[in-house]
Each structure stands twice: as C-alpha cells, then as structure tokens.
Amino acid sequence: MSLLDKDTAEQVRQELANLTSPVRLVVFTQEFECAYCAENRQLAEELSELSDQISIEVYDFVADKDRAAEMGIDKIPAIAVVGTTDYGIRFYGIPAGYEFTSLLHTIKMVAAGLPTLSEETLQYLQSLDRPVELQVFVTPTCPYCPQAVVLAHQMALASPRVSAAMVEATEFPHLAQKYEVMGVPRTVINGTQYLEGAAPEDMVLAKIREALSDSTD
C-alpha cells in the first residue's frame, strides 16, 4: 500500500518537475527494521518514482556499517539528501506530517545548489574554520518545525563546515531527553547552544557564533 495517495503523488510530481540536477536519497535501515524504518524507506522509494532526477540508495545500518560511518550516520531510520556533493544534510526519523514539506523543500534546494541566505550569513558560514553541527528536533504535527529544518539545511548547503539534521523527537527519546527538548522546534548547536521555536536567520547565526566562542574558552 502506497504512503502517498494518488492526488498527493501528483502534487509532489508537479512540485519536483523542475529539478535542475540529480539528487540522491541515501537511506539507512536494517534487516530487522526499526520502528518507521520500512515506512521511511518506502517514502524515499515513492519519491524516487516521481522524478527522473531523484535516485535512491538503500544501505543496511549493520551490514554496511563502514558506509554509515563514512557518511556519519549514527542512528536510523535515516535519509541523507545528496546532490553534486554530500552537504551533510540529514533526516533522522521519518519525515512525515509537516516534515514531509521539509523533505520536498530540501530536495529542491539541494538540486538547485543555491541557499537563499543573506550575504552576511553566507560570508560568515563560508569563512568557518571549525565544524558546526545543527540538530533540529521536531515532531510531525508541528507546523513551525519545517521553517527551522529548512533554514538549518540551507546553512549546511552554504558551508562544508556545517552539517544539519532533522531529528524526530519521539523516535529518539534518549536524544530529546539529553538535549532537554520540552517543545519543538528546538535547534541544538554543537551540543552547547539552544534555540527555541522557528528562530530567524540572524538569531541562529548569533547562536552559532556563541557556540564557537564557547568552544575556544
């Protein structure tokens, strides 16, 4: 049974009709599939059937542990959205509900290869000499979460020093507890700085600066 009904599939086909370059959805699952692993893989498969520019690769998290390590995949279900290069853009947990729109926006963004960020943000991110990890905790029913996820993914697209992941809080409760996720979206920067809500670009940038300042103290 398809996850996307006929009408939704047609809308998605139109949404993805103008992709300008190929995008790979690299899916990690395992033989004894985890909660939502099967659905996550199926969702990627259905998307790949809706655009000639989208391809899918499926790896077993256990059997292909070297590939997982190479891509920095440390939990499943996972989807890496890869364009002409691997920008460090990840989805951990199935991108369902409102997060399905995050996945579509991210695919189009990666295909275009052009983040829509301010010149100040672009210059700062491109000048980074240390890594920045952005984890955006979400739930599928949160209407404000896609804005935070897509912004983080744009920042990863803008700089090889930045990685950005959507993390579905209810699928990874140990991480939600570790980072004290009481509401979503919650953006965690290098594990030390936090932002609540769909924060604007300048506020996220300020927190990145703060996180990097903390690491040098």
VOGU-3710 file (C-alpha; in Angstrom, 3 decimals, decimal comma):
1> mslldkdtae> 0,000/0,000/0,000  1,354/3,396/-1,020  2,116/6,035/1,583  1,251/8,792/-0,887  -2,263/8,702/-2,267  -2,873/9,399/-5,938  -3,670/13,102/-5,523  -0,713/13,738/-3,222  1,639/11,857/-5,541  0,530/14,008/-8,465
11> qvrqelanlt> 1,025/17,207/-6,463  4,513/16,050/-5,479  5,308/15,133/-9,088  4,464/18,690/-10,129  6,426/20,109/-7,169  9,529/18,208/-8,292  9,057/18,725/-12,027  11,692/21,445/-12,372  14,634/19,929/-10,515  17,761/21,201/-12,244
21> spvrlvvftq> 20,226/18,496/-11,214  20,196/14,971/-9,765  19,512/14,286/-6,082  20,244/11,014/-4,277  18,236/9,884/-1,291  20,617/7,668/0,674  18,531/5,592/3,065  19,817/3,635/6,048  17,726/0,862/7,536  18,453/-2,650/8,786
31> efecaycaen> 17,348/-6,214/8,076  15,170/-6,328/11,206  13,685/-2,939/10,503  13,293/-0,465/13,341  10,129/1,473/14,056  9,362/3,516/10,928  12,380/2,129/9,046  10,183/0,364/6,494  7,952/3,414/6,032  10,981/5,700/5,751
41> rqlaeelsel> 12,462/3,535/3,009  9,112/3,262/1,229  8,637/7,025/1,304  12,030/7,558/-0,349  11,219/4,889/-2,929  7,906/6,526/-3,798  9,591/9,924/-4,172  12,217/8,469/-6,488  9,414/7,252/-8,751  8,016/10,769/-9,106
51> sdqisievyd> 11,082/12,431/-10,648  13,741/11,272/-13,099  16,207/13,440/-11,162  15,764/11,553/-7,891  17,512/8,247/-7,237  17,611/6,120/-4,107  20,339/4,076/-2,454  19,488/1,771/0,449  22,063/0,556/2,968  21,844/-1,763/5,929
61> fvadkdraae> 22,957/0,130/9,033  24,622/-3,011/10,440  25,883/-4,825/7,344  27,045/-1,571/5,717  28,471/-0,058/8,890  31,537/1,254/7,041  29,311/3,218/4,670  27,285/4,512/7,608  30,469/5,609/9,381  31,780/7,250/6,207
71> mgidkipaia> 28,599/9,341/5,985  28,413/9,996/9,724  25,103/8,163/10,082  24,789/7,123/13,728  21,094/6,227/14,034  18,163/5,015/11,974  15,868/5,498/10,199  17,960/7,985/8,251  17,905/9,746/4,899  20,865/11,714/3,567
81> vvgttdygir> 19,913/14,141/0,802  22,919/14,299/-1,515  23,399/16,495/-4,571  26,560/17,144/-6,584  28,292/16,617/-3,243  27,286/15,458/0,227  26,375/18,637/2,082  25,845/16,913/5,430  22,053/17,228/5,192  20,226/14,514/7,115
91> fygipagyef> 16,773/13,422/8,218  16,703/11,161/11,279  13,273/9,646/11,745  10,582/9,535/9,099  9,844/12,991/7,624  6,082/12,605/7,980  3,320/15,130/8,593  4,603/18,684/8,305  8,142/17,374/7,898  7,272/15,924/4,503
101> tsllhtikmv> 7,287/19,524/3,260  10,780/19,937/4,758  11,961/16,969/2,715  10,482/18,364/-0,506  11,969/21,829/0,111  15,347/20,286/0,900  15,344/18,145/-2,249  14,624/21,214/-4,393  17,236/23,258/-2,563  19,928/20,585/-2,952
111> aaglptlsee> 19,083/20,173/-6,636  19,467/23,928/-7,169  22,636/24,083/-5,054  21,820/27,636/-4,001  20,904/28,537/-0,408  18,683/31,601/-0,018  20,537/33,238/2,831  21,659/36,798/3,458  25,063/37,897/2,237  26,252/38,341/5,826
121> tlqylqsldr> 25,272/34,779/6,722  26,827/33,336/3,566  30,118/35,153/4,150  30,297/34,052/7,771  29,456/30,416/7,068  31,918/30,229/4,190  34,676/31,621/6,435  34,239/28,980/9,148  37,367/27,099/10,162  35,658/24,771/12,659
131> pvelqvfvtp> 32,708/22,402/12,327  29,167/23,373/13,221  26,537/20,720/13,905  22,887/21,750/13,825  20,268/19,344/15,165  16,667/20,459/14,793  14,282/18,474/16,977  10,775/18,208/15,553  7,522/16,296/15,676  5,326/15,539/12,641
141> tcpycpqavv> 2,458/17,641/13,998  4,499/20,826/14,487  3,610/23,454/11,832  6,573/25,690/12,744  9,234/22,985/12,547  9,792/22,932/8,757  10,974/26,561/8,834  13,711/25,672/11,337  14,689/22,492/9,491  14,960/24,120/6,072
151> lahqmalasp> 16,989/27,031/7,480  19,452/24,605/9,074  19,706/22,648/5,826  20,350/25,857/3,896  23,240/26,617/6,226  24,690/23,157/5,582  24,335/23,757/1,858  26,221/27,043/2,248  29,307/25,665/4,015  31,231/22,379/4,074
161> rvsaamveat> 31,877/23,058/7,776  28,166/22,874/8,638  26,101/19,723/8,997  22,383/19,845/9,696  19,880/17,206/10,697  16,198/16,971/11,380  15,724/14,727/14,412  12,233/13,389/15,108  11,990/13,766/18,876  9,527/10,963/19,585
171> efphlaqkye> 11,605/8,436/17,630  14,779/9,319/19,528  13,569/9,980/23,093  17,057/9,483/24,555  18,317/12,427/22,496  15,263/14,509/23,304  15,978/13,879/26,981  19,701/14,557/26,596  19,054/17,939/24,993  16,071/18,755/27,230
181> vmgvprtvin> 13,596/19,033/24,388  10,397/20,241/26,058  8,932/21,847/22,953  9,622/21,885/19,220  11,287/23,048/17,145  14,419/23,114/19,278  17,717/23,702/17,496  20,841/22,389/19,188  24,159/23,873/18,032  27,299/21,840/18,707
191> gtqylegaap> 25,545/20,388/21,716  26,071/23,574/23,723  23,713/26,278/22,461  19,963/26,032/22,056  17,240/27,911/20,237  13,519/27,516/20,795  10,969/27,951/18,047  11,348/28,856/14,401  14,080/31,399/15,043  15,012/33,872/12,299
201> edmvlakire> 18,280/33,544/10,397  20,124/36,295/12,274  19,289/34,724/15,633  20,558/31,308/14,523  23,720/32,932/13,221  24,264/34,688/16,562  23,914/31,362/18,397  26,420/29,722/16,048  28,895/32,478/16,858  28,203/31,921/20,550
211> alsdstd> 28,701/28,163/20,290  32,040/28,593/18,526  33,090/31,199/21,095  32,289/28,725/23,883  34,500/26,091/22,265  37,536/28,384/22,426  37,107/29,422/26,057
//
